[in-house]
C-alpha cells in the first residue's frame, strides 16, 4: 500500500480521534544526525485533520507525515496497528 492510501485510511477509519505524526532527521548538539518523531496534531474533525496534514506537508515537504484514527480511552499498543513511524539507519545517514 502506498502512503496516499494509508493517509486516506487514517482519515476515514472509524476511530474518533485523528492524529498526525511527523518524522524527520536533524543534527543534535554534537552534529550527529538524530531521528525525531512527534505527535503534531489531534482532532475529532476529519476536515481539520486533512487541512492540517496538507498544511504541514506544504510547509515542511522534506518531513514525513502520517494520519491515524484512534479510539478514546484505549491502550494503543493493544491495537493491531497503532500510531508509529519507522526510522531506519539509512534515514540517519
Secondary structure, 3 states (H helix, E strand, C coil): CCHHHHHHHHHHCCCCEEEEEEEEEEECCCCCEEEEEEEEEEECCHHHHHHHHHHHHHHCCCCEEEEEEECCCCCHHHCCCCCCCCCCHHHHC
